[in-house]
Amino acid sequence: MGLRMIRLGVNIDHVATLRQARRGREPDPVWAAVQAELGGADLITVHLREDRRHIQDRDLRLLRDTVGVPLNLELATVEEILAIACEVKPHQATLVPERREEITTEGGLDVMRHERVVAGAVRKLRDAGIRVALFIDPDPQQAELSKLLGAEAVEIQTARYSEAKTDQDVKLRFAELAEAARFAHERGLAVHMGHGLNYHNVEPIAAIPQVEELNIGHSIVSRAVFTGLERAVREMRELIRKVRRA
């Protein structure tokens, strides 16, 4: 018997990045969400950053009103963004670390170091009726505390696996992820994964039995430049389905 199907979250931030390069109107991330849904996306993921480098407040509100699948909002523990989240009420909020100078999210949220702030953010979001996930490194202590603080899910960051250069390092990083997934699942957390996953490395991750959701953006949007977004999403969806049917 195959594994149960895994949800594919398509992150459309990079569509907004291209638009913001000219501060224009296209390409429209809302239309990208439509195309992603047509390709089989199970949820749409966006990151409303404090510096608004890609997704804008208006995008978030339009997406909440128009997408036909759940909307997953990535956000930092910043009061302004938390207030917007509580007003807009996405289906899920994933708390992530954020630095102005970074190109993309670097590493997981250090829940242990920022316990008080994270706890407050989780409480606000849950009080607003929003499901909460924490984006963390594959570290059992981070997962344990995430559960204690009230998170319902963890998204385990896969950057070190995705960036591994040797077969030995890939195996080591994969083993870390598999163990982290097992540990989090045993503590009652839903297990998501993402960061740097692509068409060449996603299948082993999709085969980890505890994983319920994958969030993938850059690779899908990059392929969409040549194939169109609907087809790019469909091809990723099929790779994941193939593993889960095996």
C-alpha positions as CSV (number, residue, x, y, z in Angstrom):
1,M,0.0,0.0,0.0
2,G,1.3,3.5,-0.9
3,L,1.7,6.4,1.4
4,R,-1.1,8.8,1.9
5,M,-1.0,11.7,-0.5
6,I,1.1,14.7,0.4
7,R,0.0,18.4,0.0
8,L,2.0,20.6,-2.4
9,G,2.2,24.2,-1.4
10,V,3.4,26.5,-4.2
11,N,5.2,29.6,-3.1
12,I,4.5,32.4,-5.6
13,D,6.8,35.1,-4.0
14,H,9.2,35.0,-7.0
15,V,6.4,36.0,-9.3
16,A,5.9,39.2,-7.1
17,T,9.7,39.7,-7.1
18,L,9.7,39.9,-10.9
19,R,6.8,42.4,-10.8
20,Q,8.5,44.5,-8.1
21,A,11.7,44.8,-10.2
22,R,9.8,47.4,-12.3
23,R,7.2,48.4,-9.6
24,G,4.6,47.6,-12.3
25,R,1.5,45.5,-12.5
26,E,2.8,42.3,-14.0
27,P,3.3,39.5,-13.6
28,D,0.4,39.3,-11.2
29,P,0.8,36.9,-8.3
30,V,-2.9,36.5,-8.0
31,W,-3.1,35.2,-11.6
32,A,-0.1,33.0,-10.7
33,A,-2.1,31.5,-7.9
34,V,-4.9,30.6,-10.4
35,Q,-2.4,28.9,-12.7
36,A,-0.8,27.0,-9.7
37,E,-4.3,25.8,-8.7
38,L,-5.0,24.6,-12.2
39,G,-1.7,22.7,-12.1
40,G,-2.7,20.9,-8.9
41,A,-1.4,23.0,-6.1
42,D,-3.0,22.0,-2.8
43,L,-2.2,25.4,-1.2
44,I,-0.7,28.7,-2.1
45,T,2.2,30.0,0.0
46,V,3.3,33.7,0.3
47,H,5.7,35.5,2.5
48,L,4.7,39.0,3.6
49,R,8.0,40.5,4.6
50,E,8.5,43.5,6.7
51,D,10.4,45.2,3.9
52,R,7.7,44.2,1.3
53,R,10.3,43.2,-1.2
54,H,7.9,41.0,-3.1
55,I,4.4,40.2,-1.8
56,Q,2.4,43.4,-1.0
57,D,-0.5,43.8,1.5
58,R,-3.0,44.2,-1.4
59,D,-1.7,40.8,-2.9
60,L,-2.4,39.1,0.4
61,R,-5.9,40.4,0.7
62,L,-6.8,39.6,-2.9
63,L,-5.4,36.1,-2.5
64,R,-7.4,35.5,0.6
65,D,-10.5,36.5,-1.3
66,T,-9.8,34.6,-4.5
67,V,-7.8,31.4,-4.0
68,G,-9.8,28.2,-4.0
69,V,-7.3,26.3,-1.9
70,P,-5.9,27.1,1.5
71,L,-3.6,30.1,1.8
72,N,-0.4,29.7,3.8
73,L,1.2,33.0,5.0
74,E,4.8,33.0,6.0
75,L,5.6,35.8,8.4
76,A,8.1,37.0,11.0
77,T,7.2,37.7,14.6
78,V,6.7,41.4,13.8
79,E,3.8,43.1,15.4
80,E,2.7,44.9,12.2
81,I,2.7,41.7,10.2
82,L,1.0,39.7,12.9
83,A,-1.8,42.3,13.1
84,I,-2.3,42.0,9.3
85,A,-2.4,38.2,9.6
86,C,-5.0,38.3,12.3
87,E,-7.1,40.6,10.2
88,V,-6.8,38.7,6.9
89,K,-7.0,35.3,8.5
90,P,-5.1,33.0,6.2
91,H,-5.8,29.3,6.7
92,Q,-2.3,28.8,8.0
93,A,0.5,31.0,9.3
94,T,4.1,29.8,9.2
95,L,6.4,31.7,11.5
96,V,9.8,32.2,9.9
97,P,13.0,34.1,10.8
98,E,13.7,37.2,8.8
99,R,16.6,39.6,8.2
100,R,16.6,42.6,5.9
101,E,20.0,41.8,4.4
102,E,19.2,38.2,3.5
103,I,18.5,37.1,-0.1
104,T,16.1,34.5,1.1
105,T,15.2,32.9,4.5
106,E,18.4,31.6,6.1
107,G,17.9,28.7,8.4
108,G,15.1,27.9,10.8
109,L,13.4,30.0,13.5
110,D,15.4,29.7,16.8
111,V,12.4,28.9,19.0
112,M,14.6,28.3,22.0
113,R,16.4,31.7,21.8
114,H,13.2,33.6,21.1
115,E,10.8,31.6,23.2
116,R,8.9,34.5,24.7
117,V,8.3,36.3,21.4
118,V,7.4,33.2,19.5
119,A,5.0,32.1,22.3
120,G,3.2,35.5,22.0
121,A,3.0,35.3,18.2
122,V,1.6,31.7,18.3
123,R,-1.0,32.8,20.9
124,K,-2.2,35.8,18.8
125,L,-2.5,33.8,15.7
126,R,-4.3,30.9,17.3
127,D,-6.7,33.3,19.1
128,A,-7.5,34.6,15.6
129,G,-8.5,31.1,14.5
130,I,-5.4,30.6,12.4
131,R,-3.5,27.3,12.2
132,V,0.1,27.8,13.2
133,A,3.3,26.2,11.9
134,L,6.9,27.0,12.9
135,F,9.7,26.9,10.3
136,I,12.6,25.2,12.2
137,D,15.9,23.4,11.6
138,P,15.9,19.6,11.9
139,D,16.5,19.8,15.6
140,P,14.5,17.7,18.2
141,Q,14.8,20.4,20.8
142,Q,13.3,23.0,18.5
143,A,10.4,20.6,17.6
144,E,9.8,19.8,21.3
145,L,9.5,23.5,22.2
146,S,7.3,24.2,19.2
147,K,4.8,21.7,20.5
148,L,4.9,23.1,24.0
149,L,4.3,26.7,22.7
150,G,1.1,25.6,20.9
151,A,2.2,25.1,17.3
152,E,0.2,22.6,15.4
153,A,2.8,21.9,12.7
154,V,6.5,22.4,12.0
155,E,8.0,23.0,8.6
156,I,11.5,21.5,8.8
157,Q,13.9,23.4,6.6
158,T,15.6,21.4,3.9
159,A,18.3,23.9,2.9
160,R,21.3,21.8,4.1
161,Y,20.0,18.8,2.2
162,S,19.2,20.8,-0.9
163,E,22.7,22.4,-0.9
164,A,24.7,19.3,-0.1
165,K,27.4,18.7,-2.7
166,T,28.6,15.1,-2.1
167,D,26.6,11.8,-1.9
168,Q,27.8,11.3,1.7
169,D,26.6,14.8,2.7
170,V,23.3,14.2,1.0
171,K,22.8,11.0,2.9
172,L,23.7,12.6,6.2
173,R,21.4,15.6,5.7
174,F,18.6,13.3,4.6
175,A,19.0,11.1,7.7
176,E,18.7,14.3,9.8
177,L,15.4,15.2,8.1
178,A,14.0,11.7,8.4
179,E,14.8,11.5,12.1
180,A,13.4,15.0,12.7
181,A,10.2,14.1,10.9
182,R,9.8,11.0,13.0
183,F,10.5,12.9,16.2
184,A,8.0,15.7,15.5
185,H,5.3,13.3,14.3
186,E,5.6,11.2,17.5
187,R,5.0,14.4,19.5
188,G,1.7,15.1,17.7
189,L,3.0,17.8,15.3
190,A,2.1,17.8,11.6
191,V,5.3,17.6,9.6
192,H,5.9,19.9,6.6
193,M,9.2,20.5,4.7
194,G,10.6,23.0,2.4
195,H,13.5,25.3,1.2
196,G,15.6,24.6,-1.9
197,L,13.6,21.6,-3.0
198,N,13.5,21.0,-6.8
199,Y,12.7,18.5,-9.5
200,H,15.9,16.6,-8.9
201,N,15.9,16.2,-5.1
202,V,12.2,16.2,-4.0
203,E,11.5,12.5,-4.4
204,P,13.4,11.2,-1.4
205,I,11.8,13.9,0.8
206,A,8.4,13.0,-0.5
207,A,9.0,9.4,0.5
208,I,9.5,10.3,4.2
209,P,6.3,8.8,5.6
210,Q,5.6,11.4,8.2
211,V,5.7,14.4,5.8
212,E,2.2,15.8,5.1
213,E,3.1,19.0,3.1
214,L,5.9,20.3,0.9
215,N,6.3,24.0,0.1
216,I,8.2,24.8,-3.0
217,G,8.7,28.1,-4.9
218,H,11.9,29.0,-6.6
219,S,12.3,25.8,-8.6
220,I,8.7,25.8,-9.8
221,V,8.7,29.5,-10.8
222,S,12.0,29.0,-12.5
223,R,10.7,26.1,-14.7
224,A,7.6,28.1,-15.4
225,V,9.6,30.7,-17.3
226,F,10.1,28.0,-20.0
227,T,7.0,25.8,-19.6
228,G,4.3,28.0,-18.0
229,L,3.3,27.8,-14.4
230,E,0.4,25.4,-14.7
231,R,2.6,22.8,-16.4
232,A,5.5,23.4,-14.0
233,V,3.2,22.8,-11.0
234,R,1.7,19.7,-12.6
235,E,5.2,18.2,-13.2
236,M,6.1,18.7,-9.6
237,R,2.8,17.3,-8.4
238,E,3.3,14.2,-10.6
239,L,6.8,13.6,-9.1
240,I,5.4,13.6,-5.6
241,R,2.4,11.5,-6.6
242,K,4.7,8.9,-8.2
243,V,6.5,8.5,-4.9
244,R,3.4,8.3,-2.8
245,R,1.8,5.7,-5.1
246,A,4.8,3.4,-5.0
